[in-house]
Amino acid sequence: MPPYKHAFYDYCMNNQDEADKEREFSKLVPESGFTYFQMALPFLDKQKGAYIDFEKVSEPVLVITGSEDKNGTSKYSKKQQQKYKKIQR
């Protein structure tokens, strides 16, 4: 089942217009909700589906956040950026 509509609207597309929210929500498939859960709440994911072994990352990584992002805040993105910087070759 995709994520709940209100959660998707409030956290993933909180600053988009209603038509865009509807269009994107309609594209979600049953696995989308579980995948979102794994990425958004990794500490609750016993299967470690979204786990990243930073030592194995060898390609450039783009970390993006929006100024009004409620899911991937700029503080979180900066923290992720620091993890990748530590392993740059």
C-alpha positions as CSV (number, residue, x, y, z in Angstrom):
1,M,0.0,0.0,0.0
2,P,1.3,3.5,-0.8
3,P,1.9,5.9,2.1
4,Y,-1.2,7.5,3.6
5,K,-2.3,10.3,1.4
6,H,-2.2,12.9,4.2
7,A,1.3,11.9,5.2
8,F,2.5,12.1,1.6
9,Y,0.9,15.5,1.1
10,D,2.2,16.9,4.4
11,Y,5.7,15.6,4.4
12,C,6.8,14.7,0.9
13,M,5.0,17.4,-1.1
14,N,4.1,19.9,1.6
15,N,4.8,23.0,-0.6
16,Q,3.3,21.8,-3.9
17,D,-0.1,22.6,-5.4
18,E,-2.9,20.1,-5.1
19,A,-2.8,19.0,-8.8
20,D,0.9,18.1,-8.5
21,K,0.2,16.2,-5.3
22,E,-2.6,14.2,-6.8
23,R,-0.6,13.4,-10.0
24,E,2.4,12.2,-8.0
25,F,0.4,10.2,-5.4
26,S,-1.5,8.4,-8.2
27,K,1.9,7.0,-9.5
28,L,2.7,5.3,-6.2
29,V,2.6,1.5,-6.1
30,P,2.2,-0.9,-3.1
31,E,6.0,-1.0,-2.4
32,S,6.2,2.8,-2.2
33,G,4.9,3.0,1.3
34,F,7.3,0.3,2.7
35,T,10.3,1.9,0.8
36,Y,9.4,5.3,2.2
37,F,9.2,3.8,5.7
38,Q,12.7,2.3,5.3
39,M,14.2,5.6,4.2
40,A,12.3,7.9,6.6
41,L,12.6,5.7,9.7
42,P,15.7,3.6,9.3
43,F,16.1,3.0,13.0
44,L,12.8,1.1,12.9
45,D,13.7,-1.0,9.9
46,K,14.9,-4.3,11.2
47,Q,15.7,-5.5,7.6
48,K,18.1,-2.6,7.1
49,G,16.6,-2.1,3.6
50,A,17.9,1.5,3.3
51,Y,21.2,0.9,5.0
52,I,24.2,2.5,3.3
53,D,27.7,1.2,3.8
54,F,29.5,4.5,3.3
55,E,32.8,2.7,2.8
56,K,31.5,1.1,-0.4
57,V,30.4,4.4,-2.0
58,S,32.8,5.2,-4.7
59,E,30.8,7.6,-6.9
60,P,29.8,11.2,-6.3
61,V,26.6,11.6,-4.3
62,L,24.2,14.5,-4.6
63,V,22.4,15.4,-1.3
64,I,19.4,17.7,-1.8
65,T,16.9,19.3,0.5
66,G,14.3,22.0,0.1
67,S,14.1,25.1,2.3
68,E,10.7,23.9,3.5
69,D,11.3,20.2,3.3
70,K,9.7,18.4,6.3
71,N,11.2,14.9,5.6
72,G,14.8,15.6,4.6
73,T,15.6,18.7,6.6
74,S,18.8,20.7,5.8
75,K,20.3,19.6,9.2
76,Y,19.8,16.0,8.2
77,S,21.2,16.5,4.7
78,K,24.3,18.2,6.1
79,K,24.8,15.3,8.4
80,Q,24.7,12.9,5.5
81,Q,27.0,15.1,3.5
82,Q,29.6,14.8,6.3
83,K,29.4,11.0,6.2
84,Y,30.2,11.0,2.5
85,K,33.0,13.6,2.9
86,K,34.8,11.3,5.4
87,I,35.2,8.6,2.7
88,Q,36.2,10.7,-0.3
89,R,39.3,9.3,-2.0
